Amino acid sequence: MSSEIVESTLPAHDPTVPKPRGLLPVPPEVEEAVAQEQARLQPYFTEEYAKRTRDYMTLRHWYEGTYVAYRYTPQGIEVLAVGWDEVGEFLEETPAEERQGVFTGPP
């Protein structure tokens, strides 16, 4: 994965930037990095790989180093809980069938 957007100036590292919940918006920097990788790695960079790359980079953009509960959806990454306490509460209170496909940890 490209590390061009991974730096300490990301919103993930700025406490003054509100972090979105739910379906995460894809930042323009991520779209640009994915497009550059796609152009560089043609014909091997498939749409499936582009989506996985976009999802991963988007999650890191917003939440790098933060403990989160999230899932992959056809529309992108969905953040369900943020921080140890909130993730713990989510895991305790959410029925097992609703936690299927949910990942926890820092991106």
Secondary structure by P-SEA (a helix, b strand, c coil): ccccccccccccccccbbbbcccccccaaaaaaaaaaaaaccccccaaaaaaaaaaaaaaaccccbbbbbbbcccccccccccaaaaaaaaaccccccccccccccc
